Each structure stands twice: as C-alpha cells, then as structure tokens.
Amino acid sequence: MEVKIIRSRRRWRTVSARMVRDTLLVNAPAALSQQRLEKIVADFKLKFERKKLKEELDKRQNLTEIAVRLNEKYFGNRLKINSIEYVTGQNSKFGCCNCRTAFIRIAHRIGLMPGWVRDYVIIHEMAHLIESNHSRAFWDIVGRYKLAERARGYLIAVGMDTGEDSDSGPEHETEDS
C-alpha cells in the first residue's frame, strides 16, 4: 500500500486518513513529529488492511448463508442468529458468541482456513446458543459435526485455542454428568 502524507499548518491536532484506490492519503499537522506520525501511519495502515481483508472474506464467504445451512443441517433450524461476521481484532480465539444477543463473531484467520474448519468453528459458536459453557452437553452438540475432531486437531496444530483447556472437553467427564 502506497502512503501519501499531506502536512498542513492549518491542522493543529488531528490526523486523518482515507484510501483512494491503493493509496493511503494521510492529512497531518505540520508540527507533528516524524516519529509520532510514523506510528500513527502504521496504525492507519493496519486498520485499512484489516478492513480490506474483512471485505474480501465477506465477498468470498457469506457467513449468514453458511450459518443458515449449518443451522438447518445440525440444529433443525431451531437457532435464531441475529448476526454473524468476521472480525479482524480477535487473535487469541477463533470465535465468540454472545448468547444474549445471538451475535457470533468469527476470527478472520478462520476465513483463511479450509471450509470444513470454518464450519466447525461456526457450529461450535452456534452450540453456545444452546449450551453457554463447554459442558458435556455442549460437546455432544458439537460432536454431531462429522469433522469435529479433525477440525479441532487442525486448530491445535496451527496454535489456536480450541476451548478445551478451561472447561471439560468431549473426552472428559464433568462433575455434573
């Protein structure tokens, strides 16, 4: 990405940026130090790169359509999902489900993995709409996906948390089982 910096004496405090084709246009105060400006530009570049990646993933993989298909196949259309989307700021988890609002967020890294791994992550998050924790009942729901073990192994191999560390995994007994 090319960066073009426009310094202005009329601008005192704020730095703004926008994309024009493949060029990041940055408007900055003339008095701003070069070191500070470089950090701000790096932050803007990251923000715009993440936005572009999210848009590309959304074009390639319509998560709403995928969730509808998986809801039908694995949940008998019983689940109501208000929103499902890729997020670029989620680096330590592969997904997140807000059980109260039925909003599901999927880490952008999952969108770059094979479709069967993405489907597993979506099913995992959808299962939280029924079982909010990682109980035995939760893992029984997730286990309906025929590639669940394979997908979990894939995620472990690439160094992502599979959610089994903090609660009981599918092979563990819980105190309330």
Salt bridges, closest charged atoms under 4 A:
ASP43 OD2 - LYS39 NZ 3.25
ASP58 OD2 - LYS54 NZ 3.16
GLU85 OE1 - LYS54 NZ 3.91
ASP119 OD2 - ARG69 NH2 3.32
ASP119 OD1 - ARG118 NH2 2.90
GLU149 OE2 - ARG152 NH2 2.43
GLU164 OE2 - ARG152 NE 2.72
ASP167 OD2 - HIS134 ND1 3.18
GLU171 OE2 - HIS172 ND1 3.04
GLU173 OE2 - ARG136 NH2 3.59
